[in-house]
Amino acid sequence: MSTYGPPRRVEHGRVLIVGCTDAARIPLQVSQSADGVPQTLLHTDNLFDALGEVAIATAAEPVATVLIPVDVVRRSSANAPQAFRRVDPSVRLILLAESQEELGGIDAVADGFDEVLIEPVGAARLQQAEEATQPAARTIEPVEAEAPDLTTPDQAEDQPMQQLGDTDLVEAILTDPAGIRDRAMQLIVQQTQWADLALTEDRPQRDAERAGASADVRYGRRSFGVLSSSRASEPQLRPWADWLARWLALDRNFRDYREMAFHDELTGAGNRRFYEAFMQQSMPKAARKRRAVTVMVFDLDDFKHYNDQFGHHAGDEVLRETVRLLNSVIRKGDRVCRIGGDEFVVIFADPEGPREPGSTPPETVEQIAKRFQDQICQMKFPKLGLDAPGTLSISGGLATYPWDGADPASLLRHADQLALQSKKKGKNVITMGPGAQGIRGANDPPS
């Protein structure tokens, strides 16, 4: 966290200053990017207008940093950091004070600020800002928070050149499938030099020679384990445990929201939004490697009749079992999506290509589709007490990029039209588009 070390410059993004129009009070750390490029500065008179600016900011022109003077915070009856986090959890919040005394009893870290900058105002400060032409070393006094910076001058020489900061944690939340745990722990070690710092499920058993302390990492009702080190006391560990708990809770919430946004709650399959996002990634890769990407759109024949006959609970079970069966027959790089009531899309995008140039893959898309079609006709539902195989069938269509569609929407539309043709042919039919037919294995029988 940047409060306990040199703040990270924003790479590129707009800087919003609340209730302050004096250029002498705009720190160089936020008015310039990491490469010395001046940032776009915005001004608002109050926190309400500032929240509006953050809310309407686009991904192309985000508000990366919000600078809030102490007097604005004191005049507000609301928790300013909490309000900004609800609008944009990644925004960088900086509390600005003229002196350490001006902070008074404000606990900026506990309130949710990322940094505290002590920037004296006056002619000398203005001259300093005007003369600075590159990212120069500037005095930034850390807030007197509960988690102290224990780095000594000798230890500082051993610090790695690239210090981690809050932006690294945000990046991990957004991009790292493993989450932020390891990066957050690394950041704490950088700031404290507690080399044996550990996050475990239970409190470690320590002997007399390894005296140390532990602190629960907990946010609300959520427990994330126990933070421990033989080099720290409990009062030293506690603020870091609270800090870590907040970041881990944010990471967990983001993953939960992402899961809800991109997956079907009933079956666990991807939804239409997942289909669009996955195809936007898969198509360029396929084009670079000259690979095909095939989608199969299908629905369950007469599913409404089955749903009405056995009830919605039975219908839900059929949908879940359909996805389970699909996941058991597709390849590692393929994906299953549910885009409607009983309408599904299978994305055949496995990167495993032919073993030799000109040879056929070990298993073709058509072979997988046919096998799934056969197995669903034999599917049983033990949980429902049903032993009537052959009551279900599917009708679908196969369309292949780039021949049958150049983008996710057109490919899906083409496959859907082919599925309608299958319905008209008497159901329990899979119709292949020209592109899918063109890449059929040499040993496959004609459809």
Order of alpha helices (4+ residues) and beta strands (2+ residues): beta-alpha-beta-alpha-beta-alpha-alpha-beta-alpha-alpha-beta-alpha-alpha-alpha-alpha-beta-beta-beta-alpha-alpha-beta-alpha-alpha-beta-beta-alpha-beta-alpha-beta-alpha
